[in-house]
Amino acid sequence: MLYTIEYLTEKIQASEKPYDLEKITAAYELANEAHAGVKRSSGEPYITHPIAVACILLEFCMDTDTICAALLHDVVEDTDVSLDTIRRKFGEDVANLVDGVTKIGQVPLNNSKEEQQAENIRKILIAMSKDIRVIIIKLADRLHNMRTIMYRPPEKQRKKALETMNFYAPIAHRLGMSAVKEEMEDISIRILDPYGSKAIEEMLDKHKEQRDTFIDIIKERIRERISDIQPPPTIEGRVKSVYSIYKKVYVKGKSFDEIYDIYAVRVIVQTVIECYNVLGIIHDIFKPIPYRFKDYIATPKPNRYQSLHTTVIGREGIPFEVQIRTYEMHNTAQYGIAAHWKYKAGISGNVTGEKRFDWIRHILEQQQDSDDIDQLADAIKVDLAPDDVYVFTPKGDVITLPAGSTIIDFAYAIHTQVGNHMTGAKVGGRMIRFDYKLKTGDIVEVTTSPNAGPNRNWLEIAKTTEARAKIRSWFKRECREENIQEGMASIELEFRRNNMVPSPDFILELAKLQHFDNADDFYAAIGYGGVILSKIMQRAKDLYNSRNADKIQESDEDIMNRSIRKRKGGVVVEGIDNCLIKFAKCCNPLPGDEIIGFITRGYGVSVHKKDCMNVLNSPESEKERWINVYWASGTESDSYNATLDIIAEDRTALIADVTSAIAAGRLPIRHITAHQLKNGNGNIIVTVEVASLEQLNALITRICKIPGVISAERTGIV
Ligand code: MN
């Protein structure tokens, strides 16, 4: 590849984004002049490197200033051109970007002293927190240097490969830039362990032809079955990256045959509901391997990766992974944070804003006293995720909310009265559920009614403390009577679940323990959420047990049998394992009725009675959206809550790993608390709803496999 200004200009002109070609050309001219006569180790003129970096960034559709800074990124460091000159000619933004990249370049990453190294990473993070484009340029710079690393002397190669592996690839990963990460890792591992990676490549090569045919057949079979989806989905075959196989083979000690996802097929569709439809079809064609299904659409990874993953077995008996995602998810998976520039016009201004990068500051604060390099590197790996979403009012005002916020948070962020009287909201013109998680770029339109008031379950849905506080104060003010009733009901329910039958005296004693003068105030506080019942239950139980100590101890099994309760009937959708279900309001099907499912736009499958008028009168055009559904066998299946006591080495994202292990089994979490033990270990207590002991034991096995987990034990049934 010959990187010249003509090549760059051609790429810019071919781009769909508007670029200031004049400014870019001027940046090129300055850089070209400054680097004149200098050659790279490859023998090419030095200017080819900044041009190559600019080209990589152009692929991410980064803005004009970023491209200019890329062209100029080495001039301050390597030539006589000063930062002031750049500022004068190209403005503050470009100058700051060049300065940031230069500073990161000066941070020694292989310093022998660990504390020094931690300090250096901190410097990188600070540079990033000012403007994320700095690190994106640096990643592109490093990527091109790695692509041309073979021209450097061997010891340089090792040093750069090590740095790349330890710092740049993890940062790329945390920014969700998986294409960059994988390429960096694959180049680095070939340098760091030439023999090991060669062995992997040979294994891959050996089966290449076989594999290609295999993937082609699979793709064809999938294509036939989903041919009615319009426009036709993209189906691509994919081989795992060398380094990810390397890790499984050498680090996790798996044999080549044990790696299910060496072969993978990816299906890319337009909408989320199509994702689940395709999943159903895939599970119909091929046999799914249990416990290998992951729903990263419902539960995105911390770096915002979203997809459905399932591992299935084809007719040939070879397992392979299928990833299903929308185009938008695909772009985010490939480009990560850079996708903001690529696909979401209008966000670029905000992305560099102050607030968005609080997370980096947060890490820095946490790590202030720490000279533990691993901890810091872990923090980079886990916590580098932008935490805010930017949503818009219909008038175009921007409201900044923490990620995971709902329309309730939005309404209260606008005004307390808007929140208190909200009846619903639309995003992009479509009515959405109260628990819909707002995404950056959403335009939210709230509807209000003077007679409406908040619902008590809003307290659980709202994400921000501000909204919750406002909801609580509304309940406190508006409905004391109702709060008392509500509090009594919650206490009764919660106590019954714990097999406790409290006397009025006992309640009063408990109320006084919580500093209430009388039982009614206590009930009312529970009612409006001022006292969180689950938080005081342990204390209540202890008190209760001490008052009723002479009662006979019940065995776990007895308690379990008693606490089994009937659950609303489960429905199985043919071919789809994990999908949203709602019961149609028109016919309200009950267990035992003959039922059929309708694939809705946007809310999973709605279940109707087979003889419902809406079913009988369904237009021909919607025929394909009806699917078979059944009541789960033994509907009204038994379920009970089980509590696990988990002890683990304390580390970031531990809870996330535990909850995703639970999510992997599709078990609802009823309650979770975590705290640190005196010896520094973490202790998580989690209550989940399970249908059988078998399911519970499978969950314990999964949790014990999480790195750092020391023990996971069932503490009893609540
Ligand atoms: Mn460079």
Boltz pocket constraint, residues with backbone or C-beta under 6 A from the ligand:
constraints:
  - pocket:
      binder: B
      contacts: [[A, 49], [A, 73], [A, 74], [A, 141]]
      max_distance: 6.0
